[in-house]
Amino acid sequence: MSISLSGLMAQFGQSDTVRLLNGKRKLEPYQNTLKADFGFDARRTFLQDQWVQVAGLRAGVEYRRIHRFGVGFYFLNNRFFSRDFGFEIDESLVEYELGYTALYYERVLFFDRKWLIAAGLQLGGGNVDVYFNPGGLNDRVKHTEVPFSTAEFSAFVDYNITYWLSVGAGAGYRVVGRVPDEIRESFSGPIALVNVQVKLFKLARSIFDPEVKNEF
């Protein structure tokens, strides 16, 4: 689930046209700006053939309607256990925790009043914490901490239900590096994106300026 807040920051003297999949498009003055881009960022991904949820928070800017970039902070949103591991430990089950920070860039490839198509890239790194549970699942003992780097590629489509609410879906792939083979193979894999975007700031602005409802 994603909740976005976008506020007007500045406007420059740059060109008023951008290039999309269907050719050049002239931007409206309110589009040809720099805006804040804050939101919750959630995704589903495969870890050792299990679907798990990765939650995150990102903060950045949107420039000229087609460029979005900033930083995101991500972590596993549910407990993840595995019996397939390569650590020297006298246990049959380990638990993983994942946390990482990534720089992101998204390029909008097409947009109109109802639809948006975009592709994105994330580059970052973090740690995989490995635990074992000698006294049951709630008795955790940390075994090791493994740093890693990550690169993630994705493409997605958003649909605007109203001027302040949109839904979207997408897919991508994550590559994890600088780790032992068993972790790289376990944590590299496909991702699925399902988003709900509530534009709270735009909704609030529309109370005082009805023309905001026509912006997209």
C-alpha positions in Angstrom: 0.0 0.0 0.0 1.3 3.5 -0.8 0.1 6.9 0.5 1.7 9.8 -1.4 2.0 13.5 -0.6 3.0 15.8 -3.4 3.5 19.6 -2.9 4.6 22.2 -5.3 8.2 23.2 -4.6 9.4 25.3 -7.5 9.1 26.1 -11.2 11.9 26.8 -13.6 12.4 28.1 -17.1 13.0 24.7 -18.8 11.3 23.4 -21.9 7.5 22.7 -21.6 7.6 19.4 -23.6 8.7 15.9 -22.6 9.1 12.7 -24.6 6.8 9.8 -23.9 6.2 6.4 -25.6 3.6 8.0 -27.9 5.8 11.0 -28.8 6.3 14.4 -27.4 3.8 15.9 -25.0 3.4 19.5 -23.9 3.3 19.9 -20.1 0.8 22.1 -18.4 2.4 24.8 -16.1 1.4 22.8 -13.0 3.2 19.7 -14.4 6.4 21.5 -15.4 7.5 21.7 -11.8 9.5 20.2 -8.9 7.2 18.4 -6.4 7.8 16.4 -3.2 7.3 12.7 -3.5 6.7 10.9 -0.1 5.0 7.5 0.4 4.7 4.1 1.8 6.1 1.5 -0.6 5.1 -2.2 -0.2 5.9 -5.1 -2.5 5.7 -8.9 -2.6 8.8 -10.9 -3.4 10.1 -14.5 -3.6 12.6 -15.5 -0.9 13.5 -19.2 -1.2 10.3 -19.9 -3.1 8.2 -18.2 -0.5 6.1 -15.1 -1.1 6.9 -12.5 1.6 6.1 -8.9 2.0 8.7 -6.1 2.0 7.5 -2.8 3.5 9.2 0.5 3.0 9.1 4.3 3.2 10.5 6.5 0.5 11.1 10.3 0.2 12.2 12.2 -2.9 11.0 14.6 -5.6 9.2 14.4 -8.9 10.6 16.7 -11.6 8.7 17.8 -14.7 6.1 15.0 -14.2 8.3 12.2 -15.7 11.3 12.0 -13.3 11.1 10.7 -9.8 14.1 10.1 -7.6 15.0 9.9 -3.9 15.8 7.4 -1.2 13.8 4.5 0.3 14.1 2.4 3.5 12.9 -1.2 3.4 12.4 -4.2 5.7 10.7 -7.5 5.9 7.1 -7.1 7.1 6.7 -10.7 8.3 8.8 -13.4 9.9 10.8 -15.5 7.4 12.1 -19.0 8.4 14.3 -21.4 6.4 15.6 -24.9 6.6 17.9 -24.4 3.6 21.0 -22.5 4.7 24.8 -22.9 4.6 25.8 -21.6 8.0 27.9 -23.7 10.4 25.3 -24.0 13.1 23.8 -27.0 14.9 20.2 -26.1 14.1 17.6 -27.2 11.6 15.8 -23.9 11.2 17.0 -20.3 11.0 15.2 -17.0 10.8 16.2 -14.1 8.5 15.6 -10.4 8.9 16.2 -8.1 6.0 16.7 -4.3 6.0 18.2 -2.1 3.4 18.4 1.5 2.1 18.2 2.3 -1.6 18.4 5.2 -4.0 15.6 5.1 -6.6 14.9 6.6 -10.0 11.6 6.2 -11.9 10.9 7.4 -15.4 7.3 7.9 -16.5 6.9 6.5 -20.0 3.3 7.5 -20.6 0.6 9.4 -18.7 -2.8 10.8 -19.2 -5.7 11.7 -17.0 -6.4 8.0 -16.1 -3.3 6.0 -16.8 0.4 6.0 -16.0 3.2 3.6 -17.2 6.7 3.9 -15.6 9.9 1.9 -15.1 12.2 2.1 -12.1 15.7 1.3 -10.8 16.8 0.9 -7.2 20.4 0.7 -6.0 21.3 0.2 -2.4 22.5 -2.1 0.4 21.8 -3.3 3.9 22.1 -6.3 6.2 20.6 -9.8 6.4 20.4 -10.8 10.1 20.4 -14.5 10.8 18.8 -15.9 14.0 18.3 -19.4 15.4 15.6 -20.3 18.0 16.8 -22.8 20.6 13.8 -22.3 22.9 11.0 -21.9 20.4 10.1 -19.4 17.8 9.9 -16.5 20.3 13.4 -17.2 21.7 15.8 -15.7 19.2 19.6 -15.8 19.3 21.5 -13.8 16.7 23.9 -16.0 14.8 25.4 -13.5 12.3 24.9 -10.3 10.3 25.6 -10.4 6.5 26.0 -7.1 4.6 24.7 -7.1 1.0 24.2 -4.8 -2.0 21.1 -4.8 -4.1 19.9 -3.7 -7.6 16.2 -3.8 -8.4 14.5 -3.2 -11.8 10.7 -2.8 -12.2 7.9 -1.6 -14.4 4.4 -0.7 -13.3 1.0 0.7 -14.4 -1.2 3.0 -12.3 -4.9 3.8 -12.9 -6.5 6.9 -11.5 -9.9 6.1 -10.1 -10.4 9.7 -9.0 -8.2 12.7 -8.9 -7.1 11.7 -5.3 -7.1 7.9 -5.5 -5.2 5.5 -7.8 -4.3 1.8 -7.9 -1.5 0.1 -9.6 0.4 -3.1 -10.3 3.8 -4.1 -11.6 6.6 -6.6 -11.7 10.4 -6.6 -11.5 13.5 -8.5 -10.4 16.0 -8.0 -7.6 19.7 -9.0 -7.7 21.6 -9.3 -4.4 25.4 -9.2 -4.3 28.4 -9.3 -2.0 27.0 -12.2 0.0 27.6 -16.0 0.2 26.0 -18.0 -2.6 23.2 -19.4 -0.5 22.0 -15.9 0.5 22.4 -14.5 -3.0 20.3 -17.3 -4.5 17.7 -17.0 -1.8 17.3 -13.2 -1.8 17.6 -12.6 -5.6 14.4 -13.1 -7.4 11.2 -11.6 -8.9 9.0 -9.0 -7.2 5.4 -8.1 -7.6 4.1 -4.6 -6.9 0.5 -3.8 -5.9 -0.1 -0.1 -4.9 -3.0 2.0 -3.6 -2.1 5.7 -3.7 -4.1 8.2 -1.7 -3.1 11.8 -2.6 -4.0 13.4 0.7 -2.4 16.8 0.0 -4.1 17.1 -3.4 -7.4 16.2 -1.7 -6.9 18.9 0.9 -5.9 21.5 -1.8 -9.1 20.8 -3.7 -11.2 22.0 -0.8 -9.9 25.5 -1.3 -9.3 25.3 -5.1 -11.7 23.3 -7.2 -9.4 23.5 -10.2 -7.0 21.1 -8.5 -9.4 18.3 -9.4 -8.4 18.8 -13.1 -4.7 18.3 -12.4 -3.0 15.1 -13.4 
